[in-house]
Amino acid sequence: LPELNSIEMFWKVLKDRVRREKLKDTETLSSRIIEGSKDVPVEHIQNFIQHSINVISKCLNKEPL
């Protein structure tokens, strides 16, 4: 389940940022990825982790997701 993997949630946000528009002549894919990752707020990453923790708890308690 991607809900259990915080890095998958991060990559989804990063891919959306990278794909937002075509690369400019002065950009490389690497530079776009680096800039995109810097733009993801720490609070988002903390939320990804907390979401995974919540989902794990639900799974352990056999609750519906």
Predicted model as a PDB file, atoms N, CA, C, CB and O in Angstrom, pLDDT in the B-factor column:
MODEL        1                                                                  
ATOM      1  N   LEU A   1       0.829  -1.192   0.000  1.00 74.00           N  
ATOM      2  CA  LEU A   1       0.000   0.000   0.000  1.00 74.00           C  
ATOM      3  C   LEU A   1       0.873   1.256   0.000  1.00 74.00           C  
ATOM      4  CB  LEU A   1      -0.943  -0.002   1.214  1.00 74.00           C  
ATOM      5  O   LEU A   1       1.728   1.403   0.874  1.00 74.00           O  
ATOM      6  N   PRO A   2       0.682   2.150  -0.945  1.00 75.00           N  
ATOM      7  CA  PRO A   2       1.462   3.394  -0.938  1.00 75.00           C  
ATOM      8  C   PRO A   2       1.189   4.252   0.295  1.00 75.00           C  
ATOM      9  CB  PRO A   2       1.162   4.197  -2.189  1.00 75.00           C  
ATOM     10  O   PRO A   2       2.018   5.079   0.675  1.00 75.00           O  
ATOM     11  N   GLU A   3       0.018   4.054   0.922  1.00 78.00           N  
ATOM     12  CA  GLU A   3      -0.315   4.834   2.120  1.00 78.00           C  
ATOM     13  C   GLU A   3       0.615   4.528   3.280  1.00 78.00           C  
ATOM     14  CB  GLU A   3      -1.748   4.567   2.537  1.00 78.00           C  
ATOM     15  O   GLU A   3       0.731   5.316   4.219  1.00 78.00           O  
ATOM     16  N   LEU A   4       1.277   3.381   3.212  1.00 83.00           N  
ATOM     17  CA  LEU A   4       2.189   2.996   4.284  1.00 83.00           C  
ATOM     18  C   LEU A   4       3.609   3.483   4.035  1.00 83.00           C  
ATOM     19  CB  LEU A   4       2.188   1.496   4.449  1.00 83.00           C  
ATOM     20  O   LEU A   4       4.471   3.343   4.902  1.00 83.00           O  
ATOM     21  N   ASN A   5       3.858   4.041   2.887  1.00 89.00           N  
ATOM     22  CA  ASN A   5       5.215   4.416   2.516  1.00 89.00           C  
ATOM     23  C   ASN A   5       5.296   5.929   2.292  1.00 89.00           C  
ATOM     24  CB  ASN A   5       5.664   3.651   1.248  1.00 89.00           C  
ATOM     25  O   ASN A   5       4.854   6.440   1.264  1.00 89.00           O  
ATOM     26  N   SER A   6       5.856   6.618   3.251  1.00 90.00           N  
ATOM     27  CA  SER A   6       5.939   8.080   3.187  1.00 90.00           C  
ATOM     28  C   SER A   6       6.711   8.570   1.970  1.00 90.00           C  
ATOM     29  CB  SER A   6       6.587   8.616   4.442  1.00 90.00           C  
ATOM     30  O   SER A   6       6.378   9.610   1.402  1.00 90.00           O  
ATOM     31  N   ILE A   7       7.733   7.835   1.570  1.00 92.00           N  
ATOM     32  CA  ILE A   7       8.550   8.277   0.437  1.00 92.00           C  
ATOM     33  C   ILE A   7       7.729   8.262  -0.851  1.00 92.00           C  
ATOM     34  CB  ILE A   7       9.798   7.381   0.285  1.00 92.00           C  
ATOM     35  O   ILE A   7       7.961   9.084  -1.736  1.00 92.00           O  
ATOM     36  N   GLU A   8       6.775   7.342  -0.967  1.00 93.00           N  
ATOM     37  CA  GLU A   8       5.915   7.306  -2.156  1.00 93.00           C  
ATOM     38  C   GLU A   8       5.059   8.565  -2.239  1.00 93.00           C  
ATOM     39  CB  GLU A   8       5.015   6.054  -2.138  1.00 93.00           C  
ATOM     40  O   GLU A   8       4.842   9.104  -3.324  1.00 93.00           O  
ATOM     41  N   MET A   9       4.578   9.028  -1.095  1.00 92.00           N  
ATOM     42  CA  MET A   9       3.779  10.256  -1.073  1.00 92.00           C  
ATOM     43  C   MET A   9       4.649  11.455  -1.466  1.00 92.00           C  
ATOM     44  CB  MET A   9       3.152  10.477   0.333  1.00 92.00           C  
ATOM     45  O   MET A   9       4.208  12.341  -2.198  1.00 92.00           O  
ATOM     46  N   PHE A  10       5.890  11.467  -0.969  1.00 94.00           N  
ATOM     47  CA  PHE A  10       6.818  12.539  -1.332  1.00 94.00           C  
ATOM     48  C   PHE A  10       7.097  12.533  -2.832  1.00 94.00           C  
ATOM     49  CB  PHE A  10       8.132  12.399  -0.549  1.00 94.00           C  
ATOM     50  O   PHE A  10       7.049  13.579  -3.479  1.00 94.00           O  
ATOM     51  N   TRP A  11       7.393  11.346  -3.392  1.00 93.00           N  
ATOM     52  CA  TRP A  11       7.702  11.255  -4.824  1.00 93.00           C  
ATOM     53  C   TRP A  11       6.521  11.694  -5.678  1.00 93.00           C  
ATOM     54  CB  TRP A  11       8.106   9.827  -5.192  1.00 93.00           C  
ATOM     55  O   TRP A  11       6.715  12.290  -6.737  1.00 93.00           O  
ATOM     56  N   LYS A  12       5.310  11.410  -5.239  1.00 93.00           N  
ATOM     57  CA  LYS A  12       4.114  11.837  -5.989  1.00 93.00           C  
ATOM     58  C   LYS A  12       4.081  13.359  -6.088  1.00 93.00           C  
ATOM     59  CB  LYS A  12       2.813  11.311  -5.309  1.00 93.00           C  
ATOM     60  O   LYS A  12       3.858  13.909  -7.166  1.00 93.00           O  
ATOM     61  N   VAL A  13       4.301  14.034  -4.969  1.00 94.00           N  
ATOM     62  CA  VAL A  13       4.301  15.500  -4.963  1.00 94.00           C  
ATOM     63  C   VAL A  13       5.452  16.021  -5.827  1.00 94.00           C  
ATOM     64  CB  VAL A  13       4.420  16.047  -3.508  1.00 94.00           C  
ATOM     65  O   VAL A  13       5.274  16.956  -6.608  1.00 94.00           O  
ATOM     66  N   LEU A  14       6.619  15.419  -5.685  1.00 95.00           N  
ATOM     67  CA  LEU A  14       7.780  15.868  -6.455  1.00 95.00           C  
ATOM     68  C   LEU A  14       7.569  15.657  -7.955  1.00 95.00           C  
ATOM     69  CB  LEU A  14       9.042  15.127  -5.993  1.00 95.00           C  
ATOM     70  O   LEU A  14       7.887  16.540  -8.752  1.00 95.00           O  
ATOM     71  N   LYS A  15       7.038  14.503  -8.347  1.00 95.00           N  
ATOM     72  CA  LYS A  15       6.775  14.253  -9.770  1.00 95.00           C  
ATOM     73  C   LYS A  15       5.809  15.281 -10.335  1.00 95.00           C  
ATOM     74  CB  LYS A  15       6.213  12.841  -9.975  1.00 95.00           C  
ATOM     75  O   LYS A  15       5.993  15.760 -11.455  1.00 95.00           O  
ATOM     76  N   ASP A  16       4.782  15.622  -9.567  1.00 93.00           N  
ATOM     77  CA  ASP A  16       3.836  16.641 -10.033  1.00 93.00           C  
ATOM     78  C   ASP A  16       4.533  17.978 -10.249  1.00 93.00           C  
ATOM     79  CB  ASP A  16       2.687  16.804  -9.031  1.00 93.00           C  
ATOM     80  O   ASP A  16       4.233  18.689 -11.208  1.00 93.00           O  
ATOM     81  N   ARG A  17       5.453  18.319  -9.368  1.00 91.00           N  
ATOM     82  CA  ARG A  17       6.179  19.589  -9.500  1.00 91.00           C  
ATOM     83  C   ARG A  17       7.127  19.563 -10.695  1.00 91.00           C  
ATOM     84  CB  ARG A  17       6.966  19.891  -8.217  1.00 91.00           C  
ATOM     85  O   ARG A  17       7.258  20.552 -11.417  1.00 91.00           O  
ATOM     86  N   VAL A  18       7.786  18.425 -10.895  1.00 92.00           N  
ATOM     87  CA  VAL A  18       8.745  18.305 -11.999  1.00 92.00           C  
ATOM     88  C   VAL A  18       8.029  18.331 -13.344  1.00 92.00           C  
ATOM     89  CB  VAL A  18       9.567  17.011 -11.862  1.00 92.00           C  
ATOM     90  O   VAL A  18       8.526  18.922 -14.302  1.00 92.00           O  
ATOM     91  N   ARG A  19       6.877  17.700 -13.417  1.00 92.00           N  
ATOM     92  CA  ARG A  19       6.135  17.596 -14.680  1.00 92.00           C  
ATOM     93  C   ARG A  19       5.267  18.810 -14.984  1.00 92.00           C  
ATOM     94  CB  ARG A  19       5.272  16.374 -14.657  1.00 92.00           C  
ATOM     95  O   ARG A  19       4.645  18.877 -16.045  1.00 92.00           O  
ATOM     96  N   ARG A  20       5.219  19.753 -14.079  1.00 89.00           N  
ATOM     97  CA  ARG A  20       4.303  20.891 -14.216  1.00 89.00           C  
ATOM     98  C   ARG A  20       4.440  21.593 -15.565  1.00 89.00           C  
ATOM     99  CB  ARG A  20       4.548  21.889 -13.099  1.00 89.00           C  
ATOM    100  O   ARG A  20       3.439  21.973 -16.171  1.00 89.00           O  
ATOM    101  N   GLU A  21       5.639  21.762 -16.022  1.00 90.00           N  
ATOM    102  CA  GLU A  21       5.863  22.413 -17.323  1.00 90.00           C  
ATOM    103  C   GLU A  21       7.123  21.859 -17.953  1.00 90.00           C  
ATOM    104  CB  GLU A  21       5.968  23.954 -17.170  1.00 90.00           C  
ATOM    105  O   GLU A  21       7.933  21.223 -17.278  1.00 90.00           O  
ATOM    106  N   LYS A  22       7.292  22.096 -19.236  1.00 91.00           N  
ATOM    107  CA  LYS A  22       8.478  21.606 -19.940  1.00 91.00           C  
ATOM    108  C   LYS A  22       9.737  22.249 -19.383  1.00 91.00           C  
ATOM    109  CB  LYS A  22       8.366  21.882 -21.444  1.00 91.00           C  
ATOM    110  O   LYS A  22       9.713  23.373 -18.881  1.00 91.00           O  
ATOM    111  N   LEU A  23      10.837  21.511 -19.482  1.00 91.00           N  
ATOM    112  CA  LEU A  23      12.118  22.060 -19.053  1.00 91.00           C  
ATOM    113  C   LEU A  23      12.514  23.217 -19.960  1.00 91.00           C  
ATOM    114  CB  LEU A  23      13.212  20.969 -19.056  1.00 91.00           C  
ATOM    115  O   LEU A  23      12.321  23.166 -21.175  1.00 91.00           O  
ATOM    116  N   LYS A  24      13.063  24.244 -19.362  1.00 91.00           N  
ATOM    117  CA  LYS A  24      13.589  25.364 -20.140  1.00 91.00           C  
ATOM    118  C   LYS A  24      14.956  24.970 -20.681  1.00 91.00           C  
ATOM    119  CB  LYS A  24      13.680  26.666 -19.278  1.00 91.00           C  
ATOM    120  O   LYS A  24      15.569  24.020 -20.194  1.00 91.00           O  
ATOM    121  N   ASP A  25      15.423  25.682 -21.664  1.00 90.00           N  
ATOM    122  CA  ASP A  25      16.717  25.363 -22.275  1.00 90.00           C  
ATOM    123  C   ASP A  25      17.861  25.387 -21.262  1.00 90.00           C  
ATOM    124  CB  ASP A  25      17.013  26.340 -23.402  1.00 90.00           C  
ATOM    125  O   ASP A  25      18.855  24.678 -21.419  1.00 90.00           O  
ATOM    126  N   THR A  26      17.715  26.202 -20.230  1.00 91.00           N  
ATOM    127  CA  THR A  26      18.790  26.349 -19.246  1.00 91.00           C  
ATOM    128  C   THR A  26      18.663  25.360 -18.089  1.00 91.00           C  
ATOM    129  CB  THR A  26      18.802  27.764 -18.704  1.00 91.00           C  
ATOM    130  O   THR A  26      19.518  25.340 -17.203  1.00 91.00           O  
ATOM    131  N   GLU A  27      17.606  24.538 -18.084  1.00 92.00           N  
ATOM    132  CA  GLU A  27      17.363  23.598 -16.989  1.00 92.00           C  
ATOM    133  C   GLU A  27      17.772  22.185 -17.368  1.00 92.00           C  
ATOM    134  CB  GLU A  27      15.897  23.621 -16.586  1.00 92.00           C  
ATOM    135  O   GLU A  27      17.772  21.807 -18.539  1.00 92.00           O  
ATOM    136  N   THR A  28      18.118  21.422 -16.350  1.00 94.00           N  
ATOM    137  CA  THR A  28      18.312  19.986 -16.529  1.00 94.00           C  
ATOM    138  C   THR A  28      17.284  19.285 -15.646  1.00 94.00           C  
ATOM    139  CB  THR A  28      19.790  19.542 -16.170  1.00 94.00           C  
ATOM    140  O   THR A  28      16.721  19.887 -14.731  1.00 94.00           O  
ATOM    141  N   LEU A  29      17.052  18.025 -15.926  1.00 93.00           N  
ATOM    142  CA  LEU A  29      16.121  17.265 -15.106  1.00 93.00           C  
ATOM    143  C   LEU A  29      16.607  17.224 -13.652  1.00 93.00           C  
ATOM    144  CB  LEU A  29      15.954  15.834 -15.664  1.00 93.00           C  
ATOM    145  O   LEU A  29      15.821  17.349 -12.712  1.00 93.00           O  
ATOM    146  N   SER A  30      17.901  17.048 -13.498  1.00 94.00           N  
ATOM    147  CA  SER A  30      18.465  17.010 -12.137  1.00 94.00           C  
ATOM    148  C   SER A  30      18.206  18.301 -11.388  1.00 94.00           C  
ATOM    149  CB  SER A  30      19.966  16.742 -12.187  1.00 94.00           C  
ATOM    150  O   SER A  30      17.823  18.277 -10.218  1.00 94.00           O  
ATOM    151  N   SER A  31      18.410  19.426 -12.051  1.00 94.00           N  
ATOM    152  CA  SER A  31      18.193  20.704 -11.370  1.00 94.00           C  
ATOM    153  C   SER A  31      16.713  20.897 -11.041  1.00 94.00           C  
ATOM    154  CB  SER A  31      18.703  21.872 -12.239  1.00 94.00           C  
ATOM    155  O   SER A  31      16.379  21.458  -9.997  1.00 94.00           O  
ATOM    156  N   ARG A  32      15.831  20.441 -11.916  1.00 94.00           N  
ATOM    157  CA  ARG A  32      14.390  20.552 -11.654  1.00 94.00           C  
ATOM    158  C   ARG A  32      13.998  19.692 -10.456  1.00 94.00           C  
ATOM    159  CB  ARG A  32      13.575  20.135 -12.902  1.00 94.00           C  
ATOM    160  O   ARG A  32      13.194  20.112  -9.624  1.00 94.00           O  
ATOM    161  N   ILE A  33      14.562  18.493 -10.370  1.00 95.00           N  
ATOM    162  CA  ILE A  33      14.265  17.609  -9.236  1.00 95.00           C  
ATOM    163  C   ILE A  33      14.773  18.227  -7.940  1.00 95.00           C  
ATOM    164  CB  ILE A  33      14.897  16.211  -9.448  1.00 95.00           C  
ATOM    165  O   ILE A  33      14.070  18.217  -6.930  1.00 95.00           O  
ATOM    166  N   ILE A  34      15.970  18.754  -7.961  1.00 95.00           N  
ATOM    167  CA  ILE A  34      16.544  19.374  -6.765  1.00 95.00           C  
ATOM    168  C   ILE A  34      15.702  20.562  -6.321  1.00 95.00           C  
ATOM    169  CB  ILE A  34      17.993  19.819  -7.028  1.00 95.00           C  
ATOM    170  O   ILE A  34      15.373  20.685  -5.141  1.00 95.00           O  
ATOM    171  N   GLU A  35      15.354  21.428  -7.251  1.00 93.00           N  
ATOM    172  CA  GLU A  35      14.532  22.597  -6.905  1.00 93.00           C  
ATOM    173  C   GLU A  35      13.146  22.177  -6.425  1.00 93.00           C  
ATOM    174  CB  GLU A  35      14.404  23.538  -8.112  1.00 93.00           C  
ATOM    175  O   GLU A  35      12.614  22.738  -5.467  1.00 93.00           O  
ATOM    176  N   GLY A  36      12.569  21.187  -7.099  1.00 93.00           N  
ATOM    177  CA  GLY A  36      11.250  20.703  -6.697  1.00 93.00           C  
ATOM    178  C   GLY A  36      11.260  20.120  -5.305  1.00 93.00           C  
ATOM    179  O   GLY A  36      10.320  20.328  -4.538  1.00 93.00           O  
ATOM    180  N   SER A  37      12.304  19.395  -4.965  1.00 94.00           N  
ATOM    181  CA  SER A  37      12.368  18.797  -3.626  1.00 94.00           C  
ATOM    182  C   SER A  37      12.563  19.863  -2.556  1.00 94.00           C  
ATOM    183  CB  SER A  37      13.504  17.767  -3.552  1.00 94.00           C  
ATOM    184  O   SER A  37      12.076  19.713  -1.435  1.00 94.00           O  
ATOM    185  N   LYS A  38      13.268  20.934  -2.889  1.00 94.00           N  
ATOM    186  CA  LYS A  38      13.443  22.034  -1.934  1.00 94.00           C  
ATOM    187  C   LYS A  38      12.126  22.771  -1.694  1.00 94.00           C  
ATOM    188  CB  LYS A  38      14.511  23.019  -2.441  1.00 94.00           C  
ATOM    189  O   LYS A  38      11.933  23.381  -0.643  1.00 94.00           O  
ATOM    190  N   ASP A  39      11.226  22.711  -2.670  1.00 92.00           N  
ATOM    191  CA  ASP A  39       9.942  23.413  -2.564  1.00 92.00           C  
ATOM    192  C   ASP A  39       8.899  22.667  -1.732  1.00 92.00           C  
ATOM    193  CB  ASP A  39       9.390  23.658  -3.938  1.00 92.00           C  
ATOM    194  O   ASP A  39       7.868  23.241  -1.382  1.00 92.00           O  
ATOM    195  N   VAL A  40       9.152  21.396  -1.412  1.00 94.00           N  
ATOM    196  CA  VAL A  40       8.189  20.636  -0.609  1.00 94.00           C  
ATOM    197  C   VAL A  40       8.395  21.037   0.854  1.00 94.00           C  
ATOM    198  CB  VAL A  40       8.368  19.069  -0.810  1.00 94.00           C  
ATOM    199  O   VAL A  40       9.456  20.782   1.424  1.00 94.00           O  
ATOM    200  N   PRO A  41       7.393  21.659   1.455  1.00 95.00           N  
ATOM    201  CA  PRO A  41       7.553  22.115   2.845  1.00 95.00           C  
ATOM    202  C   PRO A  41       7.765  20.945   3.807  1.00 95.00           C  
ATOM    203  CB  PRO A  41       6.324  22.924   3.280  1.00 95.00           C  
ATOM    204  O   PRO A  41       7.230  19.855   3.607  1.00 95.00           O  
ATOM    205  N   VAL A  42       8.540  21.186   4.833  1.00 95.00           N  
ATOM    206  CA  VAL A  42       8.796  20.180   5.860  1.00 95.00           C  
ATOM    207  C   VAL A  42       7.481  19.695   6.470  1.00 95.00           C  
ATOM    208  CB  VAL A  42       9.719  20.747   6.956  1.00 95.00           C  
ATOM    209  O   VAL A  42       7.351  18.519   6.812  1.00 95.00           O  
ATOM    210  N   GLU A  43       6.513  20.593   6.605  1.00 96.00           N  
ATOM    211  CA  GLU A  43       5.223  20.220   7.171  1.00 96.00           C  
ATOM    212  C   GLU A  43       4.538  19.142   6.331  1.00 96.00           C  
ATOM    213  CB  GLU A  43       4.322  21.449   7.285  1.00 96.00           C  
ATOM    214  O   GLU A  43       3.866  18.263   6.870  1.00 96.00           O  
ATOM    215  N   HIS A  44       4.711  19.212   5.012  1.00 95.00           N  
ATOM    216  CA  HIS A  44       4.129  18.187   4.142  1.00 95.00           C  
ATOM    217  C   HIS A  44       4.768  16.831   4.445  1.00 95.00           C  
ATOM    218  CB  HIS A  44       4.322  18.560   2.641  1.00 95.00           C  
ATOM    219  O   HIS A  44       4.075  15.820   4.548  1.00 95.00           O  
ATOM    220  N   ILE A  45       6.079  16.819   4.584  1.00 95.00           N  
ATOM    221  CA  ILE A  45       6.787  15.569   4.863  1.00 95.00           C  
ATOM    222  C   ILE A  45       6.350  15.018   6.217  1.00 95.00           C  
ATOM    223  CB  ILE A  45       8.323  15.787   4.835  1.00 95.00           C  
ATOM    224  O   ILE A  45       6.135  13.814   6.357  1.00 95.00           O  
ATOM    225  N   GLN A  46       6.221  15.882   7.200  1.00 96.00           N  
ATOM    226  CA  GLN A  46       5.733  15.448   8.511  1.00 96.00           C  
ATOM    227  C   GLN A  46       4.323  14.871   8.393  1.00 96.00           C  
ATOM    228  CB  GLN A  46       5.748  16.624   9.513  1.00 96.00           C  
ATOM    229  O   GLN A  46       4.004  13.876   9.045  1.00 96.00           O  
ATOM    230  N   ASN A  47       3.487  15.481   7.575  1.00 95.00           N  
ATOM    231  CA  ASN A  47       2.123  14.968   7.361  1.00 95.00           C  
ATOM    232  C   ASN A  47       2.131  13.609   6.669  1.00 95.00           C  
ATOM    233  CB  ASN A  47       1.308  15.961   6.531  1.00 95.00           C  
ATOM    234  O   ASN A  47       1.321  12.742   7.000  1.00 95.00           O  
ATOM    235  N   PHE A  48       3.043  13.414   5.707  1.00 94.00           N  
ATOM    236  CA  PHE A  48       3.161  12.115   5.042  1.00 94.00           C  
ATOM    237  C   PHE A  48       3.480  11.037   6.077  1.00 94.00           C  
ATOM    238  CB  PHE A  48       4.256  12.154   3.937  1.00 94.00           C  
ATOM    239  O   PHE A  48       2.880   9.962   6.076  1.00 94.00           O  
ATOM    240  N   ILE A  49       4.425  11.338   6.951  1.00 93.00           N  
ATOM    241  CA  ILE A  49       4.838  10.377   7.973  1.00 93.00           C  
ATOM    242  C   ILE A  49       3.691  10.097   8.940  1.00 93.00           C  
ATOM    243  CB  ILE A  49       6.066  10.898   8.741  1.00 93.00           C  
ATOM    244  O   ILE A  49       3.420   8.943   9.269  1.00 93.00           O  
ATOM    245  N   GLN A  50       3.027  11.142   9.387  1.00 94.00           N  
ATOM    246  CA  GLN A  50       1.908  10.954  10.312  1.00 94.00           C  
ATOM    247  C   GLN A  50       0.791  10.152   9.663  1.00 94.00           C  
ATOM    248  CB  GLN A  50       1.373  12.305  10.788  1.00 94.00           C  
ATOM    249  O   GLN A  50       0.175   9.306  10.312  1.00 94.00           O  
ATOM    250  N   HIS A  51       0.529  10.406   8.406  1.00 92.00           N  
ATOM    251  CA  HIS A  51      -0.503   9.654   7.680  1.00 92.00           C  
ATOM    252  C   HIS A  51      -0.144   8.168   7.654  1.00 92.00           C  
ATOM    253  CB  HIS A  51      -0.667  10.198   6.231  1.00 92.00           C  
ATOM    254  O   HIS A  51      -1.003   7.317   7.883  1.00 92.00           O  
ATOM    255  N   SER A  52       1.115   7.859   7.378  1.00 92.00           N  
ATOM    256  CA  SER A  52       1.554   6.462   7.362  1.00 92.00           C  
ATOM    257  C   SER A  52       1.373   5.816   8.731  1.00 92.00           C  
ATOM    258  CB  SER A  52       3.022   6.367   6.924  1.00 92.00           C  
ATOM    259  O   SER A  52       0.928   4.673   8.832  1.00 92.00           O  
ATOM    260  N   ILE A  53       1.715   6.544   9.770  1.00 92.00           N  
ATOM    261  CA  ILE A  53       1.543   6.031  11.134  1.00 92.00           C  
ATOM    262  C   ILE A  53       0.065   5.746  11.409  1.00 92.00           C  
ATOM    263  CB  ILE A  53       2.099   7.041  12.173  1.00 92.00           C  
ATOM    264  O   ILE A  53      -0.276   4.710  11.980  1.00 92.00           O  
ATOM    265  N   ASN A  54      -0.801   6.660  11.005  1.00 92.00           N  
ATOM    266  CA  ASN A  54      -2.244   6.471  11.214  1.00 92.00           C  
ATOM    267  C   ASN A  54      -2.768   5.255  10.462  1.00 92.00           C  
ATOM    268  CB  ASN A  54      -3.010   7.719  10.775  1.00 92.00           C  
ATOM    269  O   ASN A  54      -3.583   4.495  10.985  1.00 92.00           O  
ATOM    270  N   VAL A  55      -2.301   5.078   9.243  1.00 92.00           N  
ATOM    271  CA  VAL A  55      -2.757   3.940   8.434  1.00 92.00           C  
ATOM    272  C   VAL A  55      -2.256   2.631   9.039  1.00 92.00           C  
ATOM    273  CB  VAL A  55      -2.269   4.077   6.968  1.00 92.00           C  
ATOM    274  O   VAL A  55      -2.989   1.644   9.079  1.00 92.00           O  
ATOM    275  N   ILE A  56      -1.019   2.621   9.506  1.00 91.00           N  
ATOM    276  CA  ILE A  56      -0.483   1.416  10.145  1.00 91.00           C  
ATOM    277  C   ILE A  56      -1.328   1.052  11.361  1.00 91.00           C  
ATOM    278  CB  ILE A  56       0.995   1.623  10.557  1.00 91.00           C  
ATOM    279  O   ILE A  56      -1.652  -0.116  11.577  1.00 91.00           O  
ATOM    280  N   SER A  57      -1.676   2.054  12.145  1.00 92.00           N  
ATOM    281  CA  SER A  57      -2.518   1.805  13.327  1.00 92.00           C  
ATOM    282  C   SER A  57      -3.860   1.199  12.932  1.00 92.00           C  
ATOM    283  CB  SER A  57      -2.746   3.109  14.110  1.00 92.00           C  
ATOM    284  O   SER A  57      -4.343   0.264  13.570  1.00 92.00           O  
ATOM    285  N   LYS A  58      -4.456   1.743  11.871  1.00 91.00           N  
ATOM    286  CA  LYS A  58      -5.739   1.200  11.411  1.00 91.00           C  
ATOM    287  C   LYS A  58      -5.581  -0.246  10.948  1.00 91.00           C  
ATOM    288  CB  LYS A  58      -6.312   2.063  10.270  1.00 91.00           C  
ATOM    289  O   LYS A  58      -6.425  -1.094  11.238  1.00 91.00           O  
ATOM    290  N   CYS A  59      -4.502  -0.520  10.231  1.00 90.00           N  
ATOM    291  CA  CYS A  59      -4.270  -1.883   9.761  1.00 90.00           C  
ATOM    292  C   CYS A  59      -4.088  -2.839  10.934  1.00 90.00           C  
ATOM    293  CB  CYS A  59      -3.043  -1.931   8.845  1.00 90.00           C  
ATOM    294  O   CYS A  59      -4.644  -3.937  10.931  1.00 90.00           O  
ATOM    295  N   LEU A  60      -3.320  -2.433  11.925  1.00 91.00           N  
ATOM    296  CA  LEU A  60      -3.081  -3.282  13.094  1.00 91.00           C  
ATOM    297  C   LEU A  60      -4.366  -3.536  13.877  1.00 91.00           C  
ATOM    298  CB  LEU A  60      -2.037  -2.644  14.005  1.00 91.00           C  
ATOM    299  O   LEU A  60      -4.542  -4.599  14.473  1.00 91.00           O  
ATOM    300  N   ASN A  61      -5.261  -2.550  13.870  1.00 93.00           N  
ATOM    301  CA  ASN A  61      -6.531  -2.685  14.570  1.00 93.00           C  
ATOM    302  C   ASN A  61      -7.645  -3.241  13.687  1.00 93.00           C  
ATOM    303  CB  ASN A  61      -6.948  -1.354  15.122  1.00 93.00           C  
ATOM    304  O   ASN A  61      -8.806  -3.313  14.090  1.00 93.00           O  
ATOM    305  N   LYS A  62      -7.259  -3.633  12.469  1.00 91.00           N  
ATOM    306  CA  LYS A  62      -8.197  -4.212  11.493  1.00 91.00           C  
ATOM    307  C   LYS A  62      -9.382  -3.296  11.213  1.00 91.00           C  
ATOM    308  CB  LYS A  62      -8.703  -5.557  11.990  1.00 91.00           C  
ATOM    309  O   LYS A  62     -10.518  -3.747  11.062  1.00 91.00           O  
ATOM    310  N   GLU A  63      -9.087  -1.993  11.149  1.00 89.00           N  
ATOM    311  CA  GLU A  63     -10.088  -0.992  10.824  1.00 89.00           C  
ATOM    312  C   GLU A  63     -10.052  -0.719   9.332  1.00 89.00           C  
ATOM    313  CB  GLU A  63      -9.857   0.307  11.626  1.00 89.00           C  
ATOM    314  O   GLU A  63      -9.004  -0.871   8.705  1.00 89.00           O  
ATOM    315  N   PRO A  64     -11.190  -0.313   8.740  1.00 87.00           N  
ATOM    316  CA  PRO A  64     -11.170   0.021   7.304  1.00 87.00           C  
ATOM    317  C   PRO A  64     -10.321   1.270   7.052  1.00 87.00           C  
ATOM    318  CB  PRO A  64     -12.613   0.243   6.775  1.00 87.00           C  
ATOM    319  O   PRO A  64     -10.245   2.181   7.876  1.00 87.00           O  
ATOM    320  N   LEU A  65      -9.705   1.270   5.910  1.00 81.00           N  
ATOM    321  CA  LEU A  65      -8.914   2.437   5.523  1.00 81.00           C  
ATOM    322  C   LEU A  65      -9.835   3.415   4.910  1.00 81.00           C  
ATOM    323  CB  LEU A  65      -7.771   2.080   4.557  1.00 81.00           C  
ATOM    324  O   LEU A  65      -9.406   4.493   4.498  1.00 81.00           O  
TER     325      LEU A  65                                                      
ENDMDL                                                                          
END                                                                             
